[in-house]
Amino acid sequence: MKPRDDHEDLHVKLCAALLGELEGEERRRLDEALAADPELCAERDRLAATIATVRAAFAEPAVLPESMQEALRAAAEREAEARPQRARRRFVATAACTALAASVLVGFAAFLVYGPTATREAVVERPVSAAAAPQVPQDSYELSLDVQHELVALGYPGGGFTPPQSLPEGHTVAMVLRATEPSSYAPSPPPVLSGSAGFLTGMGRKEVVGAIRVQADAGILERCRRLPGESPSMMYFRFWGDNPFELARLDNLSTFGVDVDTASYALARAYLERGLIPEKAQVRTEEFVNYFRPDVPAPQDGALALHLEAAPSLFGGEGRWLLRVVLRAREVPRAARPPQNITFVIDTSGSMAQENRLELVKHTLRLLLTELDERDRVAIVRFSSDASLCLPLTSVRERALIEEKLFELAPQQSTNAAAGLAIGYEQALSGLDPEAQNHVLLLSDGVANTGVTDHEQITRDAAAYRAQGIVLNTVGVGMGNHNDVLLEQLADRGNGLCCYVDTPQEAKRALVDRFSGAFVPVARDVKIQVEFDPERVTRYRLLGYENRAVSDADFRNDTVDAGEVGAGHQVAALYEIEPAAPPAPGVFARVRVRFLPPRGQGDAAVEFEQSIDGAAIKASYDQGSPGYRRSVLVAQFAEFLRRSTHAQGDSLDLLAHEARKLDQELRDPEFSEFAALADASRELILKSLPQDDPLAQAIDAVQKNAVLRAEITDLSRGADRTLLEQLEAENRRLEKKLEELLAERQRAGG
């Protein structure tokens, strides 16, 4: 056994040699040591593989824009003048350590800088394209709650600081680079997106927070003002990231594409069970509501049936109603389902070794095979740094061969998801059968870090293959660096279902118990439109479906993509309503449903509608059906986890109490689990909520006033402007107070 110091010296020399920095006598002595020591040879091979992975991850051209390179070169020149050059050996060691540290950052450290750097911050502004948006997994940063609350006040999103998946072309992002942590960076919110796109890494967070504070302060007032052509609802979403209350007199139509995904609830549950709060973007209210078993009957005739129910709202204040819109799909017996062609595209990258992810994927697929029979065929594609076809489309009668190919899969190297999907689609196309359901099933933790990594490009390909009759379903696994957003977007573009599995039980639930819903469609491009009567409804808001909105004018445009509904599925949506008067006889809402039949069964659209009368509104929340009350409680839990502005002032204790009470009535194991989760998560959720402070309150007041002024402006249109003038005067007062708070903080030195 070598002494520790000698071993560390050899380790540094190995790194230097692999980086091309070791020459002459030192290189000769290292070669001799390698010839005499097999363990050292093995270490060299491991380091070589690591460095190769790092180089592959950073092999894409133009890692840094020219403007940033110039700024860094200038900073480096200033540094060189200020201090003598470090000794070569010191540089070798630094380069080696940098390479080792970089191996941890594979796939998301898009701004790693080698060589001398400046001791001061280099703040550079540049246009950012959608392809250039950096990707940062959750486990790469950890911000204390006080820092999170401070950043919320600066306009950054609360709860996890989800990295942006894309930014509109031409928007400006400020990048902050530091000498001591050259890979630390923090984009400030773009002018149009405000707080919806900023995030920080945990490296050097104190310095970064300080560096962006002046810049962020300078833009706060501007971001609180209405943009040209911006509607009040667009303003609200820009400020808080939640669906707003819509004034029915300004817009009495709400249109969206259905969503049957369930991944968000299962992933959030996994976070909470580990004592963690999911990121806001990972909490999709509609997926919480749609996770649970159907509670309305399936239609006997037709593909879909509509059920409406309304009662006074348990949350949100006195006098509001909550309308539940439920769509239930017909059941398809197993013997009557069409044949299945399913191409498994399996992530076998190194990250799939964590938490036994790959073995869980294999178990999931073995369970799925139990639902298939001699009518069906499967193919297997694996991907890591590259991708390959392991098994062409093969009859399920060859179950032993399929099992053997699954057994051979092992985790290795990085993640080239695009290459895996390309081969998967190629295989699916080669066996395309118009009489069968043709699916690609992607199973991954979603961390694409090699090859094409741009989310927009990968999801665009899914949409192109969807048009050829191939549906993409996604199954997410893993925690920490799991990329739920990419998998959800892929399934959305691919017209498929996104689910998340973290246990064998969840795998069975997702792909065995609900096989028909995942693989046997009964309707495609399903849209729902709700029309409210402005004489009876003052305001309304849709809970969830933020990324499923469809233009009202496109409701009958059958070229616009919307969600697919599988056999037996139930889709629910909730509307919170501020009534213009107490419940009274008369229709207050009409709900329309429009969809196309499954591919290969014609292209004639089907549309039907149903109305709900004020007289049908229940006298109290308790009089609502058990399924209605379950939807209300589950949706409210999601609103708390999203840190929704609409949940401010609502009671977690009331939620937990009502969940326990309903659990005694339902006796459903899934809901029992939910009730226990809601009860156990109370303190964790309370700690995650941003704390009010004078600056945050001032920003919030200015923004709310701005939205209200926009609504009054749009409503007035030449009418009495007295109220609008009063609001404008109030806004001047609020903005002045905000300016004073910002100036006070600057005088205090940040």
DAVENWO-V428992 format. One record per pair of residues at least 6 apart in sequence whose ideal C-beta (glycine too) atoms are under 7 Angstrom apart, sorted by the first residue. I is the first residue (numbers start at 0). J is the second residue. Records with the same first field share a line. If there is no record, write none. Layout:
I->J / J
This chain:
9->32 / 39
11->91 / 92 / 95
12->21 / 25 / 29
13->42 / 43 / 46
14->46 / 95 / 98 / 99
15->21 / 91 / 95
16->26 / 29
17->46 / 47 / 50
18->50 / 94 / 95 / 98
20->91 / 94
21->29
32->39
33->39 / 40 / 43
49->102
50->98
52->102 / 105 / 412 / 413
53->98 / 101 / 102 / 105
55->384 / 413 / 449
56->105 / 106 / 413 / 448 / 449
57->111
62->109
63->110
64->125
66->123 / 125
67->123 / 125 / 174
70->121 / 123
71->112 / 116 / 121 / 176
74->116 / 117 / 119 / 121
75->115 / 116 / 117
77->117
78->115 / 117 / 118
79->115
94->113
97->113
101->108 / 111
104->111 / 182
105->413 / 448
106->134 / 413 / 446 / 448
107->133 / 134 / 135 / 136 / 139
108->182
109->133
110->174 / 176 / 182 / 184
111->181 / 182
112->176 / 181
116->178 / 181
117->178
118->178
120->175 / 176 / 177 / 210
121->176
122->173 / 175 / 210
123->174
124->171 / 173
125->172
126->169 / 171
127->166 / 170 / 172
128->168
129->165 / 166 / 168 / 455
130->453 / 455
132->163 / 164 / 165 / 166
133->162
134->162 / 452
135->162 / 198 / 200
136->446 / 479 / 480
137->159 / 278 / 479 / 480
138->479 / 480
139->200
140->199 / 200 / 201
141->201
142->160 / 199 / 201 / 204
144->686
146->204 / 208
147->157
148->689 / 690
149->208
151->157 / 689 / 695
152->692 / 694 / 695 / 698
153->212 / 215
154->188 / 193 / 194 / 215 / 219 / 222
155->188 / 194 / 197
156->194 / 195 / 197 / 240 / 279
157->279 / 642 / 689
158->276 / 278 / 279 / 642 / 687
159->277 / 278 / 279
160->198 / 199
161->198 / 278 / 279 / 280
162->198
163->196
164->454 / 484
165->454 / 455
166->172 / 189 / 196
167->191
170->189 / 191
171->189
172->186 / 187 / 189
173->186 / 187 / 214
174->184 / 186
175->184 / 185 / 207 / 210 / 211
176->184
177->183 / 203 / 206
179->203
180->202 / 203
182->202
183->200 / 202 / 203 / 207
184->200
185->199 / 207 / 211
186->196 / 197
187->197 / 211 / 214 / 215
188->194 / 196 / 197 / 222
189->196
190->221 / 222
191->226
192->237
193->222 / 237 / 238
195->237 / 240
199->207
209->749
212->749
216->741
219->698 / 741
220->734 / 737 / 738
223->698 / 701 / 702 / 705
224->705
225->234 / 705 / 709
231->706 / 709 / 710 / 713
232->243 / 245
234->705 / 706 / 709
235->243 / 706
236->242 / 243
238->702
239->644
240->279
241->643 / 644 / 645
242->540 / 541 / 545
243->540
244->538 / 539 / 540 / 577
245->538 / 539 / 540
246->538 / 710
247->531 / 533 / 536 / 537 / 538 / 539
248->533 / 714
249->713 / 714
251->530 / 531 / 533
252->528 / 530 / 551
253->528 / 529 / 539 / 541
254->526 / 528 / 549 / 550 / 551 / 554
255->527 / 541 / 544 / 547 / 548 / 549
256->525 / 526 / 547 / 549 / 561 / 562
257->326 / 525 / 527 / 561 / 562 / 564 / 570
258->285 / 286 / 289 / 544 / 547 / 562
259->289 / 496 / 516 / 562 / 564 / 565 / 568 / 570
260->286 / 487 / 490 / 496 / 497 / 498
261->286 / 289 / 290 / 498
262->286 / 475 / 483 / 486 / 487 / 497 / 498 / 499
263->281 / 282 / 283 / 286 / 287
264->286 / 287 / 290
265->498 / 499 / 501 / 505
266->277 / 281 / 475 / 483 / 499
267->277 / 281 / 282 / 640
268->676
269->478 / 501
270->276 / 277
271->676 / 680 / 683
274->683
276->683 / 687
277->640
279->641 / 642
280->484
281->483
282->637 / 640 / 641
283->543
284->542 / 543 / 634 / 637 / 638 / 641
285->543 / 544 / 572
287->633 / 634 / 636 / 637
288->571 / 573 / 630 / 633 / 634
289->569 / 570 / 571
291->629 / 633 / 669 / 670
292->667 / 669
293->327 / 569
294->625 / 626
295->306 / 325 / 327 / 569 / 626
296->327
297->327 / 328 / 329 / 330 / 567
298->304 / 327 / 329
302->328 / 329 / 521 / 522
303->326 / 327 / 328 / 522 / 564 / 592 / 594
304->327
305->326 / 590 / 592 / 609
306->325 / 327
307->322 / 324 / 590 / 609 / 611
308->323 / 623 / 624 / 627
309->320 / 321 / 322 / 611 / 615 / 616 / 617
310->320 / 321 / 616 / 617 / 619 / 620 / 622 / 623 / 627
311->320 / 619 / 620
312->319 / 320 / 321 / 575
313->620 / 631 / 657
314->635 / 649
315->575 / 645 / 649
318->578
319->575 / 576 / 577
320->576 / 578 / 616
321->573 / 575 / 631
322->574 / 576 / 588 / 611
323->571 / 573 / 627 / 630
324->527 / 529 / 571 / 572 / 590
325->569 / 571
326->570 / 592
327->569
328->521 / 522 / 564 / 565 / 566 / 567 / 568
329->521 / 566
330->566 / 567
331->515 / 519 / 521 / 566
336->515 / 519
337->434 / 435 / 436
338->374 / 375 / 432 / 434 / 435
339->371 / 375 / 435 / 436 / 438 / 518
340->376 / 392 / 427 / 430 / 432 / 435 / 437 / 438
341->377 / 438 / 440
342->378 / 380 / 423 / 426 / 427 / 439 / 440
343->364 / 377 / 378 / 379 / 380 / 440 / 442
344->380 / 382 / 419 / 420 / 423 / 439 / 440 / 441
345->360 / 379 / 380 / 381 / 408 / 442
346->382 / 414 / 442 / 443 / 444
347->357 / 381 / 382 / 383 / 408 / 409 / 410 / 411
348->383 / 410 / 412 / 413 / 414
349->410 / 411 / 412 / 413
350->414 / 444 / 446 / 480
351->357 / 410 / 444
352->410
353->477
354->477 / 478
356->444 / 476 / 477
357->408 / 410
359->476 / 500 / 506
360->442 / 476
361->405 / 408
362->503 / 506
363->442 / 474 / 500 / 506 / 510
364->405
366->506 / 507 / 510 / 511
367->510 / 511
368->395 / 398 / 401
369->511
370->511 / 514
371->395
372->395
373->394 / 395 / 396
375->395
376->392 / 393 / 394 / 395 / 430
377->393 / 395 / 401
378->390 / 391 / 392 / 393 / 426
379->389 / 390 / 404 / 405
380->386 / 388 / 389 / 419 / 422 / 423 / 426
381->387 / 389 / 408
382->415 / 416 / 418 / 419
383->411 / 412 / 413 / 414 / 415
384->412 / 413 / 415 / 449
385->415 / 418
386->415 / 418 / 419 / 422
388->422 / 426
389->404
390->401 / 404
391->426
392->426 / 430
393->400 / 401
413->448 / 449
414->446 / 447 / 448 / 449
415->449 / 450
416->443 / 447 / 457
417->447 / 450 / 451 / 457
418->450
420->441 / 457 / 460
423->439
424->439 / 464 / 469
427->437 / 439 / 469
428->467 / 469
431->437 / 468
433->599
436->518 / 519
437->468 / 469 / 470
438->470 / 472 / 518
439->469 / 471
440->472 / 474
441->471 / 473 / 489
442->474 / 476
444->475 / 476 / 477 / 480 / 481 / 482
445->475 / 481 / 482 / 483 / 485 / 486
446->480 / 482
447->457 / 485
451->457
454->485 / 488
457->489
458->488 / 489 / 492
461->471 / 489 / 492 / 493
462->492
465->492 / 493 / 494
468->598
470->493 / 494 / 495
471->489 / 490 / 493 / 495
472->490 / 495 / 496 / 517
473->486 / 489 / 490 / 495 / 497
474->498 / 500
475->481 / 483 / 486 / 499
476->500
486->497
487->497
490->496 / 497
494->523 / 563
496->517
498->509
500->506 / 509
510->517
515->565 / 566 / 567
516->565 / 566 / 567 / 568
517->565
518->565
519->565 / 566
520->563 / 564 / 565 / 597
521->564 / 565 / 566 / 597
522->564 / 594 / 596
523->563 / 594 / 595 / 597 / 598
524->557 / 560 / 561 / 594 / 595
525->561 / 562 / 564 / 594
526->549 / 554 / 561 / 593
527->572 / 590 / 592
528->554 / 591
529->574 / 588 / 590
530->588 / 589
531->539 / 587 / 588
532->586 / 587
534->579
535->578 / 579 / 580 / 585 / 587 / 613
536->576 / 578 / 579 / 587
537->577 / 578 / 579
538->577
539->574 / 575 / 576
540->574 / 575
541->572 / 574
542->573 / 575 / 634
544->572
549->559 / 561
553->559
554->593
555->593
557->595 / 604
564->570
571->630
573->630 / 634
582->613 / 616
583->613
584->612 / 613 / 614
585->612 / 613
586->610 / 611 / 612
587->611 / 613
588->610 / 611
589->608 / 610
590->608 / 609
591->606 / 608
592->606 / 607
593->604 / 606
594->605
595->602 / 604
617->623
620->628
625->661 / 664 / 665
628->661
629->661 / 670
632->654 / 657 / 658 / 661
633->673
635->649 / 654
636->654 / 677
638->645 / 646
639->646 / 651 / 684
640->684
642->687 / 688 / 689
651->681 / 684 / 685
654->677
655->677 / 678 / 681
658->673 / 674 / 677
659->674
662->670 / 671 / 674
689->695
693->740
694->740
697->733 / 736 / 737 / 740
698->737
700->733
701->733 / 734 / 737
704->726 / 729 / 730 / 733
705->730
707->726
708->723 / 726 / 727 / 730
711->722 / 723 / 726
712->723
715->723
